[in-house]
């Protein structure tokens, strides 16, 4: 895993001219879980969101970055180090136009996308929210491609800026191309995936104080080229946060998770034998 900072590469003029796409900016409207003290248990559910397509997370996890438009960004803040559990599920009734069938997956990052009011522009372009096709984002994607995908490759070798399994950066129209320190930075902290396709992905982990972004998407890469790739797949997400467990509590949690896994294996074996 590599973290990028500084002016790593000279970007050839014209690389920002990728195939035109909708310049949807990363935002958190209606998707802020709020602030958690970590001193008391608190649980928040956001059940009225949807993601475009059922493949976004899988596409961002394949090594050549993914389209951030195919994920949905949520945010939260921790005042202190906390233990949290995040559960993301398919929800066909999330919106008036959403459908069911999402194979959910998500990644958690420390850091936030650019928030309004945006800082004064440092280029000839007006300031904006972060998006994959900003010239500064394209410059970072080129540097990623050269380091990770092969010398001589550029942003065209990537699908966007989103890295589902590692650190990544993205910028807005006012950020200076090649000055990566100006970009929004996402530090990867973990993921949850619906491996058994039961409609729910979970993760329990401990995180330090700070601001966090959750990117949710689908884990069905076969959906990418299908007629359903543009559908809105409904999502429900629940974030529960409390104090970090004492060592003896961790032992009980571990034992409980082992029993749950054993019960799930027995249940699957019984179904297969039927």
HUTA-V358176 format. One record per residue. N is the residue number from 1. RES is the residue in three letters. SS is DSSP state (2 for helix, 1 for strand, 0 for the rest). Layout:
BEGIN
n->(N,N)
res->(RES,RES)
ss->(SS,SS)
END
This chain:
BEGIN
n->(1,2,3,4,5,6,7,8,9,10,11,12,13,14,15,16,17,18,19,20,21,22,23,24,25,26,27,28,29,30,31,32,33,34,35,36,37,38,39,40,41,42,43,44,45,46,47,48,49,50,51,52,53,54,55,56,57,58,59,60,61,62,63,64,65,66,67,68,69,70,71,72,73,74,75,76,77,78,79,80,81,82,83,84,85,86,87,88,89,90,91,92,93,94,95,96,97,98,99,100,101,102,103,104,105,106,107,108,109,110,111,112,113,114,115,116,117,118,119,120,121,122,123,124,125,126,127,128,129,130,131,132,133,134,135,136,137,138,139,140,141,142,143,144,145,146,147,148,149,150,151,152,153,154,155,156,157,158,159,160,161,162,163,164,165,166,167,168,169,170,171,172,173,174,175,176,177,178,179,180,181,182,183,184,185,186,187,188,189,190,191,192,193,194,195,196,197,198,199,200,201,202,203,204,205,206,207,208,209,210,211,212,213,214,215,216,217,218,219,220,221,222,223,224,225,226,227,228,229,230,231,232,233,234,235,236,237,238,239,240,241,242,243,244,245,246,247,248,249,250,251,252,253,254,255,256,257,258,259,260,261,262,263,264,265,266,267,268,269,270,271,272,273,274)
res->(UNK,UNK,UNK,UNK,UNK,UNK,UNK,UNK,UNK,UNK,UNK,UNK,UNK,UNK,UNK,UNK,UNK,UNK,UNK,UNK,UNK,UNK,UNK,UNK,UNK,UNK,UNK,UNK,UNK,UNK,UNK,UNK,UNK,UNK,UNK,UNK,UNK,UNK,UNK,UNK,UNK,UNK,UNK,UNK,UNK,UNK,UNK,UNK,UNK,UNK,UNK,UNK,UNK,UNK,UNK,UNK,UNK,UNK,UNK,UNK,UNK,UNK,UNK,UNK,UNK,UNK,UNK,UNK,UNK,UNK,UNK,UNK,UNK,UNK,UNK,UNK,UNK,UNK,UNK,UNK,UNK,UNK,UNK,UNK,UNK,UNK,UNK,UNK,UNK,UNK,UNK,UNK,UNK,UNK,UNK,UNK,UNK,UNK,UNK,UNK,UNK,UNK,UNK,UNK,UNK,UNK,UNK,UNK,UNK,UNK,UNK,UNK,UNK,UNK,UNK,UNK,UNK,UNK,UNK,UNK,UNK,UNK,UNK,UNK,UNK,UNK,UNK,UNK,UNK,UNK,UNK,UNK,UNK,UNK,UNK,UNK,UNK,UNK,UNK,UNK,UNK,UNK,UNK,UNK,UNK,UNK,UNK,UNK,UNK,UNK,UNK,UNK,UNK,UNK,UNK,UNK,UNK,UNK,UNK,UNK,UNK,UNK,UNK,UNK,UNK,UNK,UNK,UNK,UNK,UNK,UNK,UNK,UNK,UNK,UNK,UNK,UNK,UNK,UNK,UNK,UNK,UNK,UNK,UNK,UNK,UNK,UNK,UNK,UNK,UNK,UNK,UNK,UNK,UNK,UNK,UNK,UNK,UNK,UNK,UNK,UNK,UNK,UNK,UNK,UNK,UNK,UNK,UNK,UNK,UNK,UNK,UNK,UNK,UNK,UNK,UNK,UNK,UNK,UNK,UNK,UNK,UNK,UNK,UNK,UNK,UNK,UNK,UNK,UNK,UNK,UNK,UNK,UNK,UNK,UNK,UNK,UNK,UNK,UNK,UNK,UNK,UNK,UNK,UNK,UNK,UNK,UNK,UNK,UNK,UNK,UNK,UNK,UNK,UNK,UNK,UNK,UNK,UNK,UNK,UNK,UNK,UNK,UNK,UNK,UNK,UNK,UNK,UNK,UNK,UNK,UNK,UNK,UNK,UNK)
ss->(0,0,0,0,0,0,0,0,0,0,0,0,0,0,0,0,0,0,0,0,0,0,0,0,0,0,0,0,0,0,0,1,1,1,1,1,0,0,0,0,0,1,1,1,1,1,1,1,1,1,1,1,0,0,0,2,2,2,2,2,0,0,0,0,0,1,0,2,2,2,0,1,1,1,1,1,1,1,0,0,0,1,1,1,1,1,1,1,1,1,0,0,0,0,0,0,0,0,1,0,0,0,0,1,1,1,1,1,1,1,0,0,0,0,0,0,0,0,0,0,0,0,0,0,0,0,0,0,0,0,0,0,0,0,2,2,2,2,2,2,2,2,2,2,2,2,2,2,0,0,0,0,0,0,2,2,2,0,0,0,0,1,0,0,0,0,0,1,1,1,0,0,0,0,0,0,0,0,0,2,2,2,0,1,1,1,1,1,1,1,1,1,1,0,0,0,0,0,0,1,1,1,1,1,1,1,1,0,0,1,1,1,1,1,1,1,1,1,0,0,2,2,2,0,0,0,0,0,0,0,0,1,1,1,1,1,1,1,1,1,1,1,0,0,0,0,2,2,2,2,2,2,2,2,2,2,2,2,2,2,2,2,2,2,2,2,2,2,2,2,2,2,2,0)
END
